[in-house]
């Protein structure tokens, strides 16, 4: 008689919803992913994109943006490409895993448009 042991999930609790929540938690992660849907962007372009249409939003601190980008790369949602040039050039793009999340963000955006604008 053999027993199989299930591998722990990303969150360590075995719950895919909690693992997903942990993966995208943070003020900017979903917005970064949405901005990358149209292709690779450099750090400054991502930073500018976070400020577009954000009435009353303070500018994101460089350290915070760097931390969010690093976390998204560690989860496999984005890839970082470092060009060995001076001045430094780094681009970020969605991975296949990140691209698979875009339709979900779009559904959330549509839900928000329907339900939150009416409030």
N, C-alpha and C positions, 0 to 999 in steps of 0.2 A: 504494500500500500504506500503510495507516494503522496506527499502533500506539496502543494506549490505555495510559495510565498510571493505575495504581490509586492512589486517594487514600489517604494514610496514616491509620492508625487513631488512636484516642485515645492509645494507648501509644507510637505512633511506630514500632512494630516490625511492624505488620501482623498481629499475632496477637490474635484476639478474646478468647481466654482470658486473656492477659496484660493486655489493656486492661480487661477486666472485673475482674480481680484488683486492678489499680491503682485502679479506680473505687471499690471497696468496702473497700479496705485500711484498717486502723485498728481500734482496740479497740471503738469505739462505733457505727460507721456502720450495721451490720446491725441492731443493737438499736434505734437511732433509727428506722430504716425500719419495723421491726416495730411499734414503739409508735405510729407514724403510720397504721397500717393501718385504724384505726377512725375516723379523721377528723383534722381540724386540731387542733393543740395549740400552746399557748404555751410559751415558753422554760422557765419554771419547771416546767410539767407534764412536759416532755420530761426535764428534769433529775431530777425525782422518779421518773419511770418507769424511768430507768436504774438506780436504786438498788433497785427492787422485786425481790425474789427473788434478789438478788445477795449471797449469804452471803460475808462476808469481803472484800467489795469496798469500796475506799475511795471517798469522795465524789469525783465528777468536778470538776476545776477549771473554773471558768467560761470561762477562756481556751481550754481544750481543747474544751469543748462548742461554743463559738462557732466555732472552727476547723473542727470536724467538720461543723457545720451549713452553714457557708459552702462547704466542699468538696462536700457533697451537692447544694447549690443550683447550684454551678458545673457539675456533671456532669448536671444536669437531672433528678435523681431526686426532689428536693423543690422546692417553691416557697415563697418567703418573702413574706408580706404585711405591710406596715408601715402601721399605722393612724396617721394624723397627729393623735394625741391626747396629752394630758398626764395622767397619767404614760404613758410610751411603751407601746404595745401592738403586739406582733409575733406573728404566727401562722405556723406552718409546716405544710404539707400535702404529701401525695404528689402528684406529677404522674402523668400516664398512664404515663410510662416507669417511675416508681417503683412504681405500682400493679401493673405487669406483673411486677415482681420479687417481690411478696409470695408468690405460689404457690411460687416457688423457695425462699424462706426457710422456708416451711411444710414443704416436702419435706426440707430440711436438718434442721429441728427434729424431724420424725418419724424420720428416720434416726438422729439423736442419741439420741432416746428409746429406740429399739429396740436400738442397738448400744453406746452408751456406758453405759447403766444396768446392762448385763449384765457390764461389766468390773469 
